[in-house]
Amino acid sequence: MEIQCGCGLGCVEKADTILNGITEINRPCENCLRPNLKKFKPLMEQMDLEELDANYGRCNCKKRHLDLVMGHVLKILIETGDRDKKSTLRNCCTPLITPAYPSNTAPYLSENSVVILTDKVTKESAVKIVKEVPEIKGVIRGDIKRVVGIKDANSKPNVYELLSGCDMRCDIVSTQHGPICIYRKQSQIHLEFSKPVPPKVQMLEKYLDKYENPRVMDCTCGPGTLGIASLKHGAKHVVFNDLWHPSIEMTVLNLEVNGFEVESLHSKGSLVAEGKNFKVYCADIMELKDDIDEKFDLCIVDTFPGVDNDEFVEAVSKICSEVVVI
C-alpha cells in the first residue's frame, strides 16, 4: 500500500525519515531572529504591523520563530476583521506543529510545518493565511474544547472544518522501544499534545511488561498510538478497532509509516486491513466482540471523557484476560 496524503505537499513520510532529521527540524541557525513578544499584550502595541510582511523575521535558512509566524497570522486576521486591533498572540489561534515533539524551547518553523485551529475565522481569511504565510499548511475552524470524533454508537460525531490547505500532521510519541510517528487529519481526529513521557504509553507499558509477547486488543484505538506501541513492545498479535472510520484510516496509515506492512485491505464487513501480526477493524465493540474468534491477554480501553467505561470493560471481559482503562 502506498503511503500518501493526497494534498500534494508530500507531508507523509516514513518514520525513519522523520526521526533521522528531527533534531534539526525546528532548531534556529545563528542568524535567526530572536523576538521578545509578550503573549498577553496587544500585538499592535509591540510592533509595526506594516513591517510584518511575508519576509519579516524569516531567516536566510528559511525558518521563522513561532511567535513571528503567529504574529503574521494575527496581522491577516486583524486586516480581514476577524480580530480587533487589541488582539494578542494568546487569543490568535492554536498552532499545531508538524512534526510535533516535546521541546523546552520555542520552535523555529519552516514551510508547511503548522496547522492552525481557531473558532473564529472566515473562509476568506483562511485562504489568505495559507497563501501568504509559508509556514501554515492548513487552517481549520473549530472549538478546541469540543472533542473531535465519536464517543460511542449512540452519539453524533463532531468534526472541525478544514477551511484551506491540508490538515495532516504528525506527532512523535516516545516509547520504551524508540519513538513512533502518529499522523492525524486534525479536523477529524482528536487532539493530543506531545509530552516527554506520554502518560498513556507509560501506563500501557507497565502492563505489557507483565507478559511475554502478549496478544493485545486496542478496542478504541483512535489513530493507533497504543496498539502500535504494543507492537513495538513485542506483542505477538494486536487487534485495532474503532467505531470512527477516519481513525481507522489513520491507523492503517500509521502502521505503514512505522514499518508494519499492511498485507491486505478489505472493503466489506468490519475487517478493514491486516498484516503479519495485526488486524484492523471498524466496528462497535459491543458487536465486534461476538465476531472475533480469539482470546487476548490484554485489552486497552481509551475512551473520551464522559463515556461509560464499564460498558466497554464488560463487553470485552469474556475474550480478554485483563482489561486496562487508560
Rosetta blueprint (number, residue, H / E / L):
1 M L
2 E L
3 I L
4 Q L
5 C L
6 G L
7 C L
8 G L
9 L L
10 G L
11 C L
12 V L
13 E L
14 K L
15 A H
16 D H
17 T H
18 I H
19 L H
20 N H
21 G L
22 I H
23 T H
24 E H
25 I H
26 N L
27 R L
28 P L
29 C L
30 E L
31 N L
32 C L
33 L L
34 R L
35 P L
36 N L
37 L L
38 K L
39 K L
40 F L
41 K L
42 P L
43 L H
44 M H
45 E H
46 Q L
47 M L
48 D L
49 L H
50 E H
51 E H
52 L L
53 D L
54 A L
55 N L
56 Y L
57 G L
58 R L
59 C L
60 N L
61 C L
62 K L
63 K L
64 R E
65 H E
66 L H
67 D H
68 L H
69 V H
70 M H
71 G H
72 H H
73 V H
74 L H
75 K H
76 I H
77 L H
78 I H
79 E H
80 T L
81 G L
82 D L
83 R L
84 D L
85 K L
86 K L
87 S L
88 T L
89 L H
90 R H
91 N H
92 C L
93 C L
94 T E
95 P E
96 L E
97 I E
98 T L
99 P L
100 A E
101 Y L
102 P L
103 S L
104 N L
105 T L
106 A L
107 P L
108 Y E
109 L E
110 S L
111 E L
112 N L
113 S L
114 V E
115 V E
116 I E
117 L E
118 T E
119 D L
120 K L
121 V L
122 T L
123 K H
124 E H
125 S H
126 A H
127 V H
128 K H
129 I H
130 V H
131 K H
132 E H
133 V L
134 P L
135 E L
136 I E
137 K E
138 G E
139 V E
140 I E
141 R E
142 G L
143 D L
144 I L
145 K L
146 R L
147 V L
148 V L
149 G E
150 I L
151 K L
152 D L
153 A L
154 N L
155 S L
156 K L
157 P L
158 N E
159 V L
160 Y L
161 E E
162 L E
163 L E
164 S E
165 G E
166 C L
167 D L
168 M E
169 R E
170 C E
171 D E
172 I E
173 V E
174 S L
175 T L
176 Q L
177 H L
178 G L
179 P L
180 I E
181 C E
182 I E
183 Y E
184 R E
185 K E
186 Q L
187 S L
188 Q L
189 I L
190 H L
191 L L
192 E L
193 F L
194 S L
195 K L
196 P L
197 V L
198 P L
199 P H
200 K H
201 V H
202 Q H
203 M H
204 L H
205 E H
206 K H
207 Y H
208 L H
209 D L
210 K L
211 Y L
212 E L
213 N L
214 P L
215 R E
216 V E
217 M E
218 D E
219 C L
220 T L
221 C L
222 G L
223 P L
224 G L
225 T H
226 L H
227 G H
228 I H
229 A H
230 S H
231 L H
232 K H
233 H H
234 G L
235 A L
236 K L
237 H E
238 V E
239 V E
240 F E
241 N E
242 D L
243 L L
244 W L
245 H H
246 P H
247 S H
248 I H
249 E H
250 M H
251 T H
252 V H
253 L H
254 N H
255 L H
256 E H
257 V H
258 N L
259 G L
260 F L
261 E L
262 V E
263 E E
264 S E
265 L E
266 H L
267 S L
268 K L
269 G L
270 S L
271 L E
272 V E
273 A E
274 E E
275 G E
276 K L
277 N L
278 F E
279 K E
280 V E
281 Y E
282 C L
283 A L
284 D L
285 I H
286 M H
287 E H
288 L H
289 K L
290 D L
291 D L
292 I L
293 D L
294 E L
295 K L
296 F E
297 D E
298 L E
299 C E
300 I E
301 V E
302 D L
303 T L
304 F L
305 P L
306 G L
307 V L
308 D L
309 N H
310 D H
311 E H
312 F H
313 V H
314 E H
315 A H
316 V H
317 S L
318 K L
319 I L
320 C E
321 S E
322 E E
323 V E
324 V E
325 V E
326 I L
